[in-house]
Amino acid sequence: MYSNMRKTFICLSALFILLTCGCRPGISQDEIYQTWIHSFEEDTPDIMMFRPSTYPFPPARGREGFTVASDGSFVWHAIAPTDGTTNRKGTWRRTEPTKLEVKLNESGQTFTLDIQAHDAQRLQIFRNSFPNN
């Protein structure tokens, strides 16, 4: 009887450690395949917040974002000089469970987006992994 209780305690302890270790889950492919727009109002000093393009954003003079497609294509929607957007095409690949390596076609620029958290309605990226930050 004590042997079963001990095994149960060990299993529950291991589960508790796994659930509370602060590890980031991997990227869910279905949730990541969409256009993400920067919701700078929700940023923190270390995190940039992105929302789906269908999100009801407040008015702004320009918002950058990007599109991640299931075929490996990537489009960076950068802010243009006239507050519109300019699209820079590229490709992406997952290099780690929470990292996307992006290569822009025209410039050859490569960067890795380090995802802190995400679900279907939000994508949080570590600020130091986003270009020009």
N, C-alpha and C positions, 0 to 999 in steps of 0.2 A: 504494500500500500504506500509506504513512504517513498519507494522507488518511483512509482507513478507520479506522486506529488512533486518529487524532485525534478523529473523530466518535464512535467507541465510548467513548473516554475522556470526552468532553464529556457524552455521554448518561449514563454511569455516575456522573459527578460530580453531575449535576443530580438524578439519582435518589437519591443519597446525601444530598444537601442536603434534599430533600423528606422523606425518611424520618427524618431526625434533627433537623428544625427545631423540634421541640417543639410543633407545631401540634396542636390537639385535633381529632379526627375528629368528624363530625356525628353526630346522634342517629339510631340505628337504630330505626325505627318499631316493628318486631316485638318488639324487646327492651324498649322503654319502656312498652308497653301492658300494665300489670299493677299490682298493689298493692305499694307499696314501704313498708317499715317501718324506722324509724330504728334502726340498730345502733350505739348510742352508745358501746359498748365499743371500737369500731374507729375512732372519730373521731380526727382530728388537730386541732391548733389552727386550721387554716384550712379543713378539709374535714369535711363531715358524710357518714357512710356509711349507705347504705340497702340493704336486702336484700329479696328477694321475701318475700311473706307466708308462703310455705311453708318458709322457712329455719328451722332448729332453734335459735331464740334461747334464751339462758339466761333464767331467771326474772327479771322486773322488775316494778316497781310501776306501770308504765304506759309505753307506747311510742307516739309519734306517727308518722304516716305519711301517705301519700296514694295515690290511685288515678288513673292516667292512662288514659283510655279512647280508643279509636280514633275515636269519634264527636265528640271535642272536649270531652267532659265531664270534670270533675275533682272529686274528693272529697278534702278534707283531713280526716284522722282525727286530731283534736286530743285531748290528754289532758284528760279531764273532772275536776272537783273530787274525784270518788270513785275516781280512778285508772283509770276506764274510758275510753272514747273518746266523743267527740261528733263527728258528721259535718257538715262544712260544704261544701255543694255549690257548684260553680262551673264555669268553662270554662277551656280552655287553647288556646294557639296557639303555633306555633314562630315566633320572631321572627328568630333567627339559627341557624346550624347547631348550636350547643350551648346555646341558650337557649329556655326555655319561659315565656311570659308567662301568668300565671294571674290570673283575676278571680273573686273569691268573690261569689256572688249576693246573699246577705243583707246583708253589710256593704259591698259594693262595693269592698273592699280589692283592690288590684292589686299583684302582685309578680312578679319574674322569677327563675326558677330557673336559675342558671348552672351547667351540668353540666361537671365537670372530666373525668370518665371514666365509662364504663359498659360493661357487657355484660349477659348474661341473668341473672347472679347477683349483680351489685353495681351500685350507682349512687352516684357520688361527686359531691356538690354543694358549691360554695364556700359556706362558712358565712355570709358576709356577704350572700348573696342569699336566705337562708331567713328567713321572717318570725320576728320576736321574737328575733333573734340579733344 
